[in-house]
């Protein structure tokens, strides 16, 4: 039986026409199970319906008396039998082939099992859904759709096209899959952090260089004009004005005595004012960048693809199915650029791995691990120090459109209302919250306080390049000047001899 029946039984010894209301039900849909009857009221032509005081279908039916129900569970491992399920899901910590929300829903099912006093024989599936070309449903959803199980010991996504395949007894889990990685200097450099040339945009640097070049040209032309008009004014070289411009920028004063001509003084004052404004913006940006926490890092799938991070994914079926069946261009691009290149022989993280293998790589930096993030937070909290926890970052995952999982039974199940009431009461007394706090670990809190982030060598590499370039140029000019002086001396000697 898979329904609730009320039978009207004629009350023969009554003085008026009346019927007894009898609740008829079975505790299991299996063949040859007992059928129970409970009188819960009387209908008479004079009084109408009179209910039995305190009668509740829920309390009458809640005890299953050790009845064996059929359950279905998802464990992505070979050679797992029904007898192995309890020992696997009751084991602490991360388990190969088992995601965390499966263990959580197994704990919820244990609440139902203990309260209603039934046993479960499990059927183990490798995945949640799938369909052959013939239309045959695979996985957990296929088993539920064919009424081959009475309850699911895990949860499923509430996709719109699945509402006709199961009944929801509890909205149970917020699915939050994404990438987890540590913010390291290579990501800071990729995003512009820790680089002394970053505070100004390229256009600002170009505009500043052009402005200084124009000022040097104007100073040289002004000097040329004044030296011709006023014979007492010396003709100053371009190199001298270049050194004056560098001295103003470095706030080190001028290389020589300031000209008493007002136009030249106005030009130099303008250069000093320009430097004052730019210098304030520059120093505030550099100091603020050094004192602030590390940057956000990659936040989207596109930024993850363009980053230098090496990616790995939790070794579970839904990742492999996604990459095999997806038609989304962004996921296909990620697969081609980050997963397809061979890692054979390389000392790096595997493409598919478990949490215990992935976390040491995350600690090292330069790697990102995709999973339901709460899967890794407990292990991360155990292995990361306070500074490393503050450098922990998360990014959007591959299942951003799916975020709600539900505890389900087959469609039109005789247990739907019964289990729904039990889960509601378990939630009211705090049992659900207790289980949720046990299994859904939050991201570790940064408690290291403020930290000054050092500038990496790559950030100041261009400054050293300018320095060594200037040294090499100076040596070349010195050699050229020495050769020129030697030739000039040889010409003078040759002139006097002749």
Secondary structure, DSSP 8 states (H G I E B T S, - for coil): --S-EEEEEE-TT-SS-EEEEEEEEES-SSTT--EEEEEEEEEETTTEEEE-TT--HHHHHS--TTEEEEEEEE--SSS--GGGHHHHHHS-S-BTTB-HHHHHHHHHHHHHHHHHTEEEEEEEES-S--B-TT--B-HHHHHHHTT--SEESSEEE--GGGTTTEEEEEEEEE--EEEEEE--HHHHHHTTTT-TTSSS-HHHHHHHHHHHHHHHHHHHHHHHHHHHH-TTS----HHHHHHHHHHHHTT---SS---S-HHHHHHHHHHHHHHHHHHHHHHHHHHHHHHS-------SHHHHHHSS-EEEEESSHHHHHHHHH---HHHHHHIIIIISS--TT-SS--SEE-HHHHHHHHHHSSEEEEEETHHHHHHHHHH--HHHHHTEEEEE-TTTT--EEEEEEETT-TTHHHHHHHHHHHHHTTHHHHHHHHH--------S--------HHHHHHHHHHHHHHHHHHHHHHHHHHHHHHHHHHHHHHHHH-
